[in-house]
Amino acid sequence: MRISFLFISLFFTFNANAQFFGNADRYDVTIKQIDVCENATITNENNFTTSGCVTLGSSDFTVDIASKAVGATFGKYTDTTGMIQGRTYRYFVPTLSRSFTITGSVNFTKLSDSSSAVCNTDEDASIALNSRHLTISAGKVGGTATPMTAYVPSATSLGVQCRNQDCSDSSAGQTFTINIPNTPSLYGNALEVPADSTGTMQMIYTLSSPFTVGETVPVITMKFGTKNALESFALLDDEANDTCSINAYYPKFSVSIVNP
């Protein structure tokens, strides 16, 4: 089996100030399972069911999708030999960890004076004792970007936005929503994020074209990229100092299955 890749640019938006985007230099995704399915019912962008599925991989596998070597690395995970001859597969369904390791910077406009600044990922960012599925950590204004752990929060009106590195300053009662950009061919059809602290989530993508398995073991081609794969919002802390949030944003992704 052969796999090739390209990843382009997560998963939530919180209702606050202007939204800014930047490129990720590192974007580690942990895959829990990958399935291909014959059928799916997609109720809305946050709910779907599938049937006629075959699992291509089911162990934890972490890959940096910003890396140029992502294709060769990912190719070791999936196995298409279990796809059933004569069946037509239409959907690609990955189960992912809600935790990501990201590194990068986003240019944003300060709220205090409308000047430009840089929001960096920060390895020292903490959510303190807040629930991880309801909290977004702060970025670091200026300095150097360092690897940080980002977590996909649940859709909620009880969200907490940290405004400094140890989250001793925060805004409660924030609304977090899960809105997939309206281009299914790049961002997928739906994303199911649990309402509790369950550590995994599922996405569903339509294959570029339905594939009927013949006598030859098929080839999967996936395309990725991390341009504009970080999201940031401008914030003010309790003393009116400029701060920011930073997190992963939706990866663009496409997948096809063909005969070699």
C-alpha positions in Angstrom: 0.0 0.0 0.0 1.2 3.5 -0.8 0.1 6.8 0.8 0.9 10.4 -0.2 0.1 13.6 1.7 -0.3 17.5 1.6 -2.1 18.9 5.1 -3.4 22.5 5.0 -5.2 24.1 8.0 -9.7 23.3 14.9 -12.3 23.0 15.8 -14.0 25.6 17.9 -14.8 29.3 17.8 -15.4 31.3 20.9 -17.6 34.3 20.7 -15.3 37.2 21.5 -13.3 39.7 19.4 -11.8 39.5 15.9 -10.4 36.2 14.8 -6.9 35.9 13.5 -5.0 33.1 11.8 -1.4 32.0 11.4 0.8 29.2 10.2 1.7 26.2 12.4 5.4 25.1 12.4 4.4 22.0 14.4 1.0 20.3 14.6 1.0 16.9 16.3 -2.2 14.9 15.8 -2.7 11.6 17.7 -4.8 9.2 15.7 -6.8 6.5 17.6 -8.5 4.7 14.7 -9.2 5.1 11.0 -12.2 3.6 9.3 -13.6 3.6 5.8 -17.3 3.3 5.4 -19.9 2.4 2.8 -22.7 4.5 4.1 -23.3 7.5 6.4 -26.2 9.6 7.6 -25.0 13.1 8.4 -27.6 14.8 10.5 -25.7 18.1 10.9 -22.1 19.2 11.2 -21.9 17.8 14.8 -23.7 14.5 14.4 -23.5 11.5 12.1 -23.8 7.7 11.9 -22.1 5.2 9.7 -22.5 1.6 8.5 -20.5 -0.9 6.5 -17.2 0.2 7.9 -13.8 -1.4 7.8 -11.0 -0.4 10.2 -7.6 0.4 8.6 -5.7 1.1 11.8 -6.6 1.1 15.5 -3.6 1.9 17.6 -2.4 5.2 19.0 -0.3 7.0 16.4 1.1 10.5 16.7 2.2 12.4 13.6 3.3 16.0 12.9 1.2 17.0 10.0 3.4 20.1 9.5 6.3 17.8 8.7 7.4 17.2 5.1 7.8 13.6 6.0 4.2 13.1 7.1 3.3 10.9 4.1 6.0 8.3 4.7 5.2 8.3 8.4 1.4 8.0 8.0 1.8 5.2 5.4 3.0 2.9 8.2 -0.4 3.2 10.0 -3.1 2.2 7.6 -3.7 -1.2 6.0 -6.2 -1.5 3.2 -6.1 -5.3 2.8 -9.2 -5.6 4.9 -11.4 -3.7 2.5 -13.9 -6.1 1.1 -13.9 -6.9 -2.6 -17.0 -5.7 -4.4 -18.0 -3.2 -1.7 -18.1 0.5 -2.5 -16.7 2.9 0.1 -17.7 6.5 0.3 -16.5 7.9 3.6 -13.3 8.2 5.6 -13.8 8.4 9.4 -10.8 9.1 11.7 -11.0 9.0 15.5 -8.6 11.5 17.0 -7.3 12.6 20.4 -8.7 16.0 21.5 -5.2 17.0 22.5 -2.7 18.5 20.0 0.8 19.8 20.3 1.2 23.0 18.3 4.0 25.5 17.7 3.6 28.8 15.9 2.6 32.4 15.9 -0.3 34.6 14.8 -0.2 38.3 14.0 -3.1 40.1 15.7 -4.4 43.6 16.4 -4.3 44.7 20.1 -7.5 45.9 21.7 -5.9 48.7 23.7 -4.5 50.8 20.8 -5.1 48.8 17.6 -1.4 48.3 17.0 0.0 45.0 15.7 1.4 42.3 17.9 2.3 38.6 17.8 0.5 35.8 19.8 2.8 32.8 20.3 2.2 29.3 21.5 3.6 28.9 25.0 4.8 25.7 26.7 4.1 27.3 30.1 0.4 28.0 29.4 -1.8 26.3 32.0 -5.6 26.0 32.6 -5.0 25.7 36.4 -7.8 23.6 38.0 -10.4 24.3 35.3 -12.0 21.4 33.3 -9.9 20.8 30.2 -13.0 20.3 28.0 -14.4 23.7 29.0 -11.2 25.8 29.0 -8.9 27.6 26.5 -5.4 28.5 27.6 -3.8 31.8 26.8 -1.1 32.5 24.3 2.0 34.7 24.9 2.3 38.2 23.4 5.8 38.5 21.9 8.8 36.4 22.7 9.4 33.1 21.0 6.8 30.4 20.1 7.3 27.1 22.1 5.4 23.8 21.9 2.1 23.9 23.8 -0.7 21.5 24.3 -4.0 22.5 22.7 -7.3 20.8 23.6 -10.5 20.8 21.6 -13.2 22.1 24.0 -16.8 21.0 24.0 -19.6 23.2 22.7 -20.7 25.1 25.8 -21.9 28.4 27.3 -19.9 27.7 30.4 -16.5 28.1 28.8 -13.4 29.6 30.6 -10.9 31.7 28.6 -7.5 32.0 30.4 -6.0 35.5 30.0 -2.5 34.8 31.5 -0.1 31.9 31.5 -1.2 30.3 34.8 -4.9 31.1 34.2 -5.1 33.1 37.5 -6.9 35.7 35.3 -9.7 34.3 33.3 -13.2 35.0 31.8 -15.9 32.6 32.7 -19.3 32.0 31.0 -17.8 32.1 27.5 -19.7 30.5 24.6 -17.7 28.0 22.6 -19.2 26.6 19.4 -18.1 24.0 16.9 -18.6 25.4 13.4 -16.9 23.6 10.5 -16.0 26.0 7.6 -18.5 25.6 4.8 -16.3 23.7 2.4 -16.8 20.0 3.0 -14.3 19.0 0.4 -11.5 20.6 2.4 -12.8 20.6 6.0 -15.0 17.5 6.2 -18.7 16.9 6.6 -19.1 16.7 10.4 -17.2 16.6 13.7 -18.5 14.9 16.9 -16.9 16.4 20.0 -18.2 14.9 23.3 -19.9 17.2 25.8 -17.9 15.7 28.6 -14.2 15.3 29.1 -13.9 12.1 27.0 -10.5 12.3 25.3 -11.4 11.5 21.7 -13.5 12.9 18.9 -14.6 11.7 15.4 -14.7 13.4 12.1 -16.1 12.2 8.7 -15.0 13.1 5.2 -16.5 12.1 1.9 -13.9 10.4 -0.4 -13.1 12.4 -3.5 -15.1 9.8 -5.4 -16.7 6.4 -4.3 -14.3 3.5 -4.6 -15.4 -0.1 -5.4 -12.8 -2.7 -4.3 -11.5 -5.0 -7.0 -8.9 -7.7 -7.0 -6.0 -5.2 -6.4 -5.2 -3.9 -2.9 -6.1 -0.2 -3.1 -4.0 2.9 -2.5 -5.1 5.7 -0.2 -3.9 9.3 -1.0 -4.4 11.9 1.7 -3.6 15.6 1.3 -2.7 17.9 4.3 -1.2 21.4 5.1 -0.8 23.7 8.1 -1.2 27.1 6.5 -3.5 29.2 8.7 -3.8 26.2 11.0 -3.6 28.4 14.2 -6.4 30.6 15.5 -6.1 33.5 17.9 -8.3 36.1 19.6 -7.2 39.5 21.1 -8.0 39.8 24.8 -7.5 42.2 27.7 -6.7 41.0 31.2 -8.1 42.5 34.5 -5.6 45.3 34.4 -6.4 46.2 30.7 -3.1 44.7 29.5 -3.2 43.1 26.0 -3.2 39.3 26.0 -4.3 36.7 23.5 -5.7 33.2 23.1 -4.2 30.7 20.6 -5.3 27.3 19.6 -5.3 24.8 16.7 -7.8 25.5 13.9 -9.5 23.1 11.4 -7.1 21.3 9.1 -7.9 21.2 5.5 -7.9 17.6 4.3 -8.8 15.5 1.3 -8.6 11.8 0.8 -9.1 9.4 -2.1 -8.8 5.7 -2.7 -7.6 4.4 -6.1 -6.1 1.3 -7.7 -2.3 1.4 -7.9 
